[in-house]
Amino acid sequence: MYEAAIPADPPSIPAIHGPPAQAVPALAVEELSHSFGKRMALDHVSFAVPPAGFTMLLGLNGAGKTTLFSLITRLYSNRSGAIRIFGFDLRRQPTRALERIGVVFQQPTLDLDLTVRQNLRYHGGLHGMAPSDCEARAREELERIGLADRADDRVRALSGGQRRRVEIARALLHRPKLLLLDEPTVGLDTESRRHILDHVRALCRGQDLAVLWATHLMDEATDEDSVVVLHQGRLRASGTVRAVRAEAGAATLPAAFAALTTGERRP
């Protein structure tokens, strides 16, 4: 299980200087490129995620979604372009930036032999949370996802959908303002997919949480969502689903995606 250790929350977080807080994106990606040897995984990608609401990062497998998430979470270091989280530059102010995000990675990262509660305690310790605060927030998040009665069960005993819900609870334990989810519903049954999607959308509405949800499943988007279309490492479109459909001259999002990506080949 991998998680980056983050220092305890400071007594107070200084205000971001510059534009009014509501104008500062939750996430700003500017001219971001990344390569693995000669293979360009991301090619001058730029987009912004608003400070509250649901944004879908849409792309087929191999589009660069996981590479992008790895750069945002500093599993990889970006050498070109910039990443800012609520105005904090990830390279120059990594602690300030990272303490504002929660992450659910594509590959499960729970320890199957620990209980649900122990997994959450471990995460809280990495974030420097006081044990009492960690326990209170764990109860709150487990109640929210309907798994409070499974707190002392080993993760191994949970279903795939329940494990994903625990990962979301863990990601929210330190109360981030930006939640990143990389293909969170892959491999789950239809009911579990819908439950998780509805839960995350409710978090956006109820907690003014900004969400970047990476997926290749286009049926998970609604007309009200913002969408970022990534294909072969290049940004193909961004905006509301309605705007992207209009730009592509298509009646549906799958048709718009096909129109935006057909014939796109990397030299």
Buried (B, 14 or more C-beta within 10 A) or exposed (E): EEBEEBEEBEEEEEEBEEEEEEEBBBBBBEEBBBBEEEEBBBBBBEBBBBBBBBBBBBBEEEBBBBBBBBBBBBBBEBEEBBBBBBBBBBEEEBEBBBBBBBBBBBEBBBBEEBBBBBBBBBBBEBBBBEEEBBBEBBBBBBEBBEBBEBBEBBBEEBEBBBBBBBBBBBBBBBBBBBBBBBBBBBEBEEEBBBBBBEBBBEBBEEBEBBBBBBBBBBEBBBEEBBBBBBBBBBBBBBBBBBBBBEBBEBEEBEBBBEBBBEEEEEE
